[in-house]
Amino acid sequence: MAVETRHAEKNVLFDLLMIQRNKTDWEKTPDTVKMTIKLATQRFIAIMEPEDVKLVQKAIMEID
């Protein structure tokens, strides 16, 4: 897989996880949108390299 593609996937996954992490906005989000975001996140995780997923999850945790 091209490095550019992997980088793009990591950025998209990061954005999706950050959306879900923002509790104030997430609580206001309609349920259909929440389901779509969660499904997209799961699909990205399924197609991504496991080490890339771990890097993104680590980056999210370091924000706390």
Secondary structure, 3 states (H helix, E strand, C coil): CCHHHHHHHHHHHHHHHHHHHCHHHHHHCCHHHHHHHHHHHHHHHHHCCHHHHHHHHHHHHHHC
